[in-house]
Amino acid sequence: MKAHTRVVVIGGGIAGCSTLYHLTQEGWTDVVLIERNELTSGTTWHSAAQVTNFGMSQTMVGLKSHSINLYKELRDDVDYPVSYRHGDGGIRLANTEAQMDGYRHFASMARGMGVEFEVIDAAECARRHPLISTDNLLGGLWDGNDGDIDPASLCQALARRARNAGAEVYRNTPVIGLTQHKDDSWTVHTEQGDITCEIVVNACGYRVNEVGAMMGVHHPVASMEHQYFVTEDVPAIAEAGHRMPLIRCPISDYYFRQEKNGLLIGFYEQGCKTWGMDGIDPHFVNALCPDDLDRITDVLEGAFARMPALTEVGIKTVVNGPITYTIDGAPLVGPIRGKRNAFCIIGMRAGLGEGGGHGWMLAQQIVHGEACYDTYGALIRAASQGTRMSS
Ligand SMILES: Cc1cc2nc3c(=O)[nH]c(=O)nc-3n(C[C@H](O)[C@H](O)[C@H](O)COP(=O)(O)OP(=O)(O)OC[C@H]3O[C@@H](n4cnc5c(N)ncnc54)[C@H](O)[C@@H]3O)c2cc1C
């Protein structure tokens, strides 16, 4: 490990890898990433990894557009192609006029950022996704940019590009302490030795507050268990001969997308279950929580009603893992309040979709002092004033 660098990014999930890569893109190449285990061994490896362009503010739409454009570029890199399915599109469903009005508003707002969504009626939803029922459905918002990405190869590709530009990545190197000096520089203590730097970045996912505590900060971030499962093959999908778009249902709180010839179905659980509040086992690495399907039965009923073909197939795999949330669901990206030369990119609940863009905005803030979009909504002070953007 080198003795000194300009920036130490702690954590090698999507947040850390994206920040490292974008620092090099902004011209800072004497930067390092320190990861306690392997890259993506926190939440990122098991993410459903859907990437949408939808956002409830122009900043969110803009940074998600950046993610999408970056991921397309990485997909097309012949030296290290990343698996990114883009172009099947996605529909966000609605069953009330208020939701449809909201979609019209979001579509016109996105247009201001150069992104085209379509507001479509129920018949058009069913034409684009022939397996859904139109019962109790008014229509939806079509996002032609919806897709999903392989999270592990995405992070490896970002780290690879950063390394090629001069950055260094230290794996299997847990950070165990942080000391700030009178000139505001830092010593980062690791199990493999110390490294001094001008700036530290906390990108530690569900371990955010372990590293926060090393600098005397408690971040308002909690982890919840979040589940999806993958079904056996759905005969109607196999017979369709074309890929189905992704469906998100804010009415019944689930999403489903095609995974091979089956479906991946995720749930926005209403009976929320916190995780790791009394400390996290240090050996919880590349790990999952026990399956907990009882918690999703009510949401599952809505998914069955919308897609009757689901009732005919069994479950192949269940994935239940920790996902981090802030008070209002929007991540915290920017300077750490009350600290100098310390930044965070934390509380990511949709880190694959947003991570490309947030890493870009954070790198701009570190290098230039401000980002190209209004970042107020991602700041901690906005969280306490209730004026933050949501995704
Ligand atoms: C079931 C599920 C489905 C999901 N589906 C989607 C989806 O469809 N779309 C989407 O956009 N998002 C989705 N998410 C959310 C997304 O996966 C996360 O937002 C994202 O992976 C978080 O990335 P991260 O880099 O912030 O954290 P992590 O991936 O947890 O990375 C943090 C890293 O920090 C390292 N670290 C921690 N402590 C230290 C230390 N002391 N020293 C050094 N390194 C340390 C960890 O080892 C880890 O590698 C899903 C999440 C779950 C659980």
PDBQT file of the ligand as one rigid body, heavy atoms in Angstrom, charges set to zero:
ROOT
HETATM    1  C1  LIG A 401     -32.614  -7.467  -2.634  1.00  0.00    +0.000 C 
HETATM    2  C2  LIG A 401     -32.153  -6.143  -3.191  1.00  0.00    +0.000 A 
HETATM    3  C3  LIG A 401     -32.533  -5.739  -4.462  1.00  0.00    +0.000 A 
HETATM    4  C4  LIG A 401     -32.102  -4.505  -4.958  1.00  0.00    +0.000 A 
HETATM    5  N1  LIG A 401     -32.480  -4.134  -6.207  1.00  0.00    +0.000 NA
HETATM    6  C5  LIG A 401     -32.055  -2.954  -6.714  1.00  0.00    +0.000 A 
HETATM    7  C6  LIG A 401     -32.402  -2.562  -8.029  1.00  0.00    +0.000 A 
HETATM    8  O1  LIG A 401     -33.140  -3.270  -8.731  1.00  0.00    +0.000 OA
HETATM    9  N2  LIG A 401     -31.914  -1.393  -8.515  1.00  0.00    +0.000 N 
HETATM   10  C7  LIG A 401     -31.116  -0.585  -7.757  1.00  0.00    +0.000 A 
HETATM   11  O2  LIG A 401     -30.699   0.471  -8.246  1.00  0.00    +0.000 OA
HETATM   12  N3  LIG A 401     -30.789  -0.919  -6.494  1.00  0.00    +0.000 NA
HETATM   13  C8  LIG A 401     -31.231  -2.075  -5.955  1.00  0.00    +0.000 A 
HETATM   14  N4  LIG A 401     -30.889  -2.431  -4.691  1.00  0.00    +0.000 N 
HETATM   15  C9  LIG A 401     -30.093  -1.499  -3.905  1.00  0.00    +0.000 C 
HETATM   16  C10 LIG A 401     -28.622  -1.551  -4.311  1.00  0.00    +0.000 C 
HETATM   17  O3  LIG A 401     -28.203  -2.877  -4.402  1.00  0.00    +0.000 OA
HETATM   18  C11 LIG A 401     -27.810  -0.763  -3.288  1.00  0.00    +0.000 C 
HETATM   19  O4  LIG A 401     -28.289   0.576  -3.256  1.00  0.00    +0.000 OA
HETATM   20  C12 LIG A 401     -26.331  -0.745  -3.627  1.00  0.00    +0.000 C 
HETATM   21  O5  LIG A 401     -25.822  -2.020  -3.894  1.00  0.00    +0.000 OA
HETATM   22  C13 LIG A 401     -25.562  -0.136  -2.448  1.00  0.00    +0.000 C 
HETATM   23  O6  LIG A 401     -24.216  -0.019  -2.834  1.00  0.00    +0.000 OA
HETATM   24  P1  LIG A 401     -23.171   0.606  -1.851  1.00  0.00    +0.000 P 
HETATM   25  O7  LIG A 401     -21.900   0.707  -2.591  1.00  0.00    +0.000 OA
HETATM   26  O8  LIG A 401     -23.735   1.825  -1.217  1.00  0.00    +0.000 OA
HETATM   27  O9  LIG A 401     -23.046  -0.464  -0.646  1.00  0.00    +0.000 OA
HETATM   28  P2  LIG A 401     -22.364  -1.916  -0.628  1.00  0.00    +0.000 P 
HETATM   29  O10 LIG A 401     -22.566  -2.653  -1.878  1.00  0.00    +0.000 OA
HETATM   30  O11 LIG A 401     -22.811  -2.573   0.638  1.00  0.00    +0.000 OA
HETATM   31  O12 LIG A 401     -20.813  -1.569  -0.552  1.00  0.00    +0.000 OA
HETATM   32  C14 LIG A 401     -20.195  -1.098   0.642  1.00  0.00    +0.000 C 
HETATM   33  C15 LIG A 401     -18.795  -1.679   0.674  1.00  0.00    +0.000 C 
HETATM   34  O13 LIG A 401     -18.084  -1.099   1.780  1.00  0.00    +0.000 OA
HETATM   35  C16 LIG A 401     -17.226  -2.084   2.301  1.00  0.00    +0.000 C 
HETATM   36  N5  LIG A 401     -16.848  -1.721   3.669  1.00  0.00    +0.000 N 
HETATM   37  C17 LIG A 401     -17.663  -1.624   4.737  1.00  0.00    +0.000 A 
HETATM   38  N6  LIG A 401     -16.948  -1.327   5.831  1.00  0.00    +0.000 NA
HETATM   39  C18 LIG A 401     -15.658  -1.212   5.445  1.00  0.00    +0.000 A 
HETATM   40  C19 LIG A 401     -14.440  -0.944   6.141  1.00  0.00    +0.000 A 
HETATM   41  N7  LIG A 401     -14.399  -0.731   7.458  1.00  0.00    +0.000 N 
HETATM   42  N8  LIG A 401     -13.294  -0.914   5.424  1.00  0.00    +0.000 NA
HETATM   43  C20 LIG A 401     -13.298  -1.121   4.079  1.00  0.00    +0.000 A 
HETATM   44  N9  LIG A 401     -14.416  -1.408   3.382  1.00  0.00    +0.000 NA
HETATM   45  C21 LIG A 401     -15.581  -1.459   4.061  1.00  0.00    +0.000 A 
HETATM   46  C22 LIG A 401     -18.096  -3.350   2.263  1.00  0.00    +0.000 C 
HETATM   47  O14 LIG A 401     -17.330  -4.524   2.361  1.00  0.00    +0.000 OA
HETATM   48  C23 LIG A 401     -18.810  -3.191   0.927  1.00  0.00    +0.000 C 
HETATM   49  O15 LIG A 401     -18.137  -3.847  -0.130  1.00  0.00    +0.000 OA
HETATM   50  C24 LIG A 401     -31.285  -3.660  -4.166  1.00  0.00    +0.000 A 
HETATM   51  C25 LIG A 401     -30.899  -4.073  -2.879  1.00  0.00    +0.000 A 
HETATM   52  C26 LIG A 401     -31.329  -5.306  -2.378  1.00  0.00    +0.000 A 
HETATM   53  C27 LIG A 401     -30.907  -5.720  -1.005  1.00  0.00    +0.000 C 
ENDROOT
TORSDOF 0
